[in-house]
């Protein structure tokens, strides 16, 4: 397929004969400090440049949050127990 050829052509590993550049993750924008009323919604977002694409894991303190593996973390219906460092 022509689409496969175009897709492979855009893949740096294909263009460079199997060698792909690596860019260590660089944080472009850190999450903002958020203050939310009880019952509200808190959203944290980070912008990262990396090759290959960055992988994310959000933590509350030292504890990894289950299924929190995207660039943004949203906490709905915020309660006092949600207070902390993310």
DRENPA-3360 file (N, C-alpha, C; in nm, 2 decimals, always signed):
BEGIN
1 = XXXXXXXX = +0.08/-0.12/+0.00/+0.00/+0.00/+0.00/+0.09/+0.12/+0.00 ~ +0.04/+0.23/-0.07/+0.11/+0.35/-0.07/+0.11/+0.41/+0.07 ~ +0.00/+0.40/+0.15/-0.01/+0.45/+0.28/+0.10/+0.39/+0.37 ~ +0.12/+0.26/+0.36/+0.23/+0.19/+0.43/+0.36/+0.25/+0.40 ~ +0.39/+0.27/+0.28/+0.52/+0.33/+0.24/+0.54/+0.47/+0.30 ~ +0.43/+0.55/+0.29/+0.44/+0.69/+0.34/+0.46/+0.68/+0.49 ~ +0.39/+0.59/+0.56/+0.40/+0.58/+0.71/+0.54/+0.54/+0.74 ~ +0.59/+0.44/+0.67/+0.73/+0.39/+0.70/+0.83/+0.50/+0.67;
9 = XXXXXXXX = +0.81/+0.58/+0.57/+0.90/+0.68/+0.53/+0.91/+0.79/+0.64 ~ +0.80/+0.81/+0.71/+0.80/+0.91/+0.82/+0.86/+0.85/+0.95 ~ +0.88/+0.72/+0.96/+0.93/+0.66/+1.08/+1.09/+0.68/+1.08 ~ +1.14/+0.75/+1.17/+1.29/+0.78/+1.17/+1.37/+0.65/+1.17 ~ +1.33/+0.54/+1.23/+1.40/+0.42/+1.23/+1.41/+0.36/+1.09 ~ +1.30/+0.38/+1.01/+1.30/+0.33/+0.87/+1.39/+0.41/+0.78 ~ +1.38/+0.54/+0.79/+1.45/+0.64/+0.71/+1.60/+0.62/+0.74 ~ +1.64/+0.60/+0.86/+1.78/+0.60/+0.90/+1.83/+0.45/+0.91;
17 = XXXXXXXX = +1.77/+0.36/+0.84/+1.82/+0.23/+0.83/+1.82/+0.15/+0.96 ~ +1.72/+0.17/+1.04/+1.70/+0.10/+1.17/+1.75/+0.17/+1.29 ~ +1.82/+0.28/+1.27/+1.87/+0.36/+1.38/+1.77/+0.48/+1.40 ~ +1.73/+0.49/+1.52/+1.63/+0.60/+1.56/+1.70/+0.69/+1.66 ~ +1.68/+0.82/+1.64/+1.73/+0.92/+1.74/+1.66/+0.90/+1.88 ~ +1.73/+0.94/+1.98/+1.67/+0.93/+2.12/+1.68/+1.07/+2.18 ~ +1.58/+1.12/+2.24/+1.57/+1.24/+2.31/+1.52/+1.21/+2.45 ~ +1.61/+1.23/+2.55/+1.56/+1.20/+2.68/+1.44/+1.29/+2.71;
25 = XXXXXXXX = +1.35/+1.25/+2.80/+1.23/+1.33/+2.83/+1.27/+1.47/+2.88 ~ +1.21/+1.57/+2.82/+1.24/+1.71/+2.86/+1.10/+1.77/+2.90 ~ +1.09/+1.81/+3.02/+0.96/+1.86/+3.07/+0.95/+2.01/+3.02 ~ +0.85/+2.03/+2.93/+0.82/+2.16/+2.87/+0.74/+2.25/+2.96 ~ +0.64/+2.18/+3.02/+0.54/+2.25/+3.11/+0.51/+2.16/+3.23 ~ +0.54/+2.21/+3.35/+0.51/+2.13/+3.47/+0.37/+2.15/+3.51 ~ +0.31/+2.06/+3.59/+0.17/+2.08/+3.64/+0.16/+2.20/+3.73 ~ +0.05/+2.27/+3.71/+0.03/+2.39/+3.80/-0.02/+2.35/+3.93;
33 = XXXXXXXX = +0.00/+2.44/+4.03/-0.05/+2.42/+4.17/-0.20/+2.44/+4.16 ~ -0.28/+2.35/+4.21/-0.42/+2.36/+4.19/-0.49/+2.36/+4.33 ~ -0.59/+2.45/+4.35/-0.67/+2.46/+4.47/-0.81/+2.44/+4.43 ~ -0.88/+2.34/+4.49/-1.01/+2.31/+4.44/-1.11/+2.30/+4.56 ~ -1.23/+2.35/+4.55/-1.33/+2.33/+4.65/-1.37/+2.18/+4.66 ~ -1.42/+2.14/+4.78/-1.47/+2.01/+4.80/-1.58/+1.98/+4.69 ~ -1.58/+1.87/+4.63/-1.68/+1.84/+4.52/-1.64/+1.88/+4.38 ~ -1.53/+1.96/+4.37/-1.49/+2.02/+4.25/-1.40/+1.92/+4.17;
41 = XXXXXXXX = -1.34/+1.96/+4.06/-1.25/+1.88/+3.98/-1.12/+1.94/+3.97 ~ -1.01/+1.86/+3.99/-0.88/+1.91/+3.98/-0.81/+1.84/+3.86 ~ -0.75/+1.92/+3.78/-0.68/+1.87/+3.66/-0.53/+1.91/+3.66 ~ -0.44/+1.82/+3.65/-0.30/+1.84/+3.64/-0.26/+1.80/+3.50 ~ -0.17/+1.87/+3.44/-0.12/+1.84/+3.31/+0.03/+1.87/+3.30 ~ +0.10/+1.78/+3.23/+0.24/+1.80/+3.20/+0.26/+1.79/+3.05 ~ +0.35/+1.87/+3.00/+0.39/+1.86/+2.86/+0.53/+1.82/+2.85 ~ +0.56/+1.71/+2.78/+0.69/+1.65/+2.77/+0.73/+1.63/+2.62;
49 = XXXXXXXX = +0.86/+1.66/+2.59/+0.91/+1.62/+2.46/+1.01/+1.51/+2.48 ~ +0.99/+1.40/+2.40/+1.08/+1.28/+2.41/+1.07/+1.20/+2.29 ~ +1.18/+1.14/+2.25/+1.18/+1.04/+2.15/+1.25/+0.91/+2.20 ~ +1.18/+0.80/+2.20/+1.04/+0.78/+2.17/+0.95/+0.85/+2.26 ~ +0.82/+0.85/+2.23/+0.72/+0.92/+2.31/+0.73/+0.88/+2.46 ~ +0.71/+0.98/+2.54/+0.72/+0.96/+2.69/+0.61/+0.87/+2.74 ~ +0.64/+0.80/+2.85/+0.54/+0.72/+2.92/+0.52/+0.79/+3.05 ~ +0.39/+0.79/+3.10/+0.36/+0.87/+3.22/+0.31/+0.78/+3.33;
57 = XXXXXXXX = +0.34/+0.82/+3.45/+0.28/+0.76/+3.57/+0.27/+0.86/+3.68 ~ +0.15/+0.89/+3.72/+0.12/+0.99/+3.82/+0.13/+0.93/+3.96 ~ +0.18/+1.01/+4.05/+0.19/+0.96/+4.19/+0.12/+1.06/+4.28 ~ +0.07/+1.01/+4.39/+0.03/+1.09/+4.51/+0.13/+1.07/+4.61 ~ +0.22/+1.17/+4.64/+0.33/+1.14/+4.73/+0.43/+1.04/+4.66 ~ +0.45/+0.93/+4.73/+0.54/+0.82/+4.68/+0.46/+0.71/+4.62 ~ +0.33/+0.72/+4.62/+0.24/+0.61/+4.58/+0.19/+0.63/+4.43 ~ +0.22/+0.53/+4.34/+0.17/+0.54/+4.21/+0.02/+0.53/+4.20;
65 = XXXXXXXX = -0.04/+0.61/+4.12/-0.19/+0.60/+4.11/-0.23/+0.50/+4.00 ~ -0.32/+0.42/+4.03/-0.37/+0.31/+3.94/-0.43/+0.38/+3.82 ~ -0.40/+0.33/+3.70/-0.45/+0.38/+3.57/-0.43/+0.53/+3.55 ~ -0.33/+0.59/+3.61/-0.29/+0.73/+3.59/-0.17/+0.74/+3.50 ~ -0.18/+0.71/+3.37/-0.07/+0.69/+3.28/-0.08/+0.78/+3.16 ~ -0.15/+0.89/+3.17/-0.16/+0.99/+3.06/-0.09/+1.12/+3.10 ~ -0.08/+1.21/+3.00/-0.02/+1.34/+3.03/-0.10/+1.43/+3.12 ~ -0.23/+1.40/+3.14/-0.31/+1.47/+3.23/-0.37/+1.38/+3.33;
73 = XXXXXXXX = -0.39/+1.43/+3.45/-0.46/+1.36/+3.56/-0.57/+1.45/+3.61 ~ -0.69/+1.39/+3.61/-0.81/+1.45/+3.65/-0.87/+1.38/+3.77 ~ -0.90/+1.46/+3.88/-0.96/+1.41/+4.00/-1.09/+1.47/+4.01 ~ -1.20/+1.39/+4.00/-1.34/+1.44/+4.01/-1.39/+1.43/+4.15 ~ -1.49/+1.51/+4.18/-1.55/+1.51/+4.32/-1.44/+1.51/+4.43 ~ -1.36/+1.61/+4.42/-1.25/+1.62/+4.52/-1.30/+1.62/+4.66 ~ -1.23/+1.54/+4.75/-1.26/+1.53/+4.89/-1.13/+1.57/+4.97 ~ -1.14/+1.59/+5.10/-1.02/+1.62/+5.18/-0.91/+1.51/+5.17;
81 = XXXXXX = -0.95/+1.39/+5.15/-0.85/+1.28/+5.14/-0.77/+1.29/+5.01 ~ -0.82/+1.37/+4.91/-0.74/+1.39/+4.79/-0.63/+1.49/+4.80 ~ -0.63/+1.57/+4.91/-0.52/+1.67/+4.93/-0.39/+1.60/+4.93 ~ -0.29/+1.66/+4.87/-0.15/+1.60/+4.87/-0.07/+1.66/+4.76 ~ +0.05/+1.59/+4.74/+0.14/+1.63/+4.64/+0.13/+1.53/+4.53 ~ +0.11/+1.58/+4.41/+0.09/+1.49/+4.29/+0.20/+1.51/+4.20;
% end
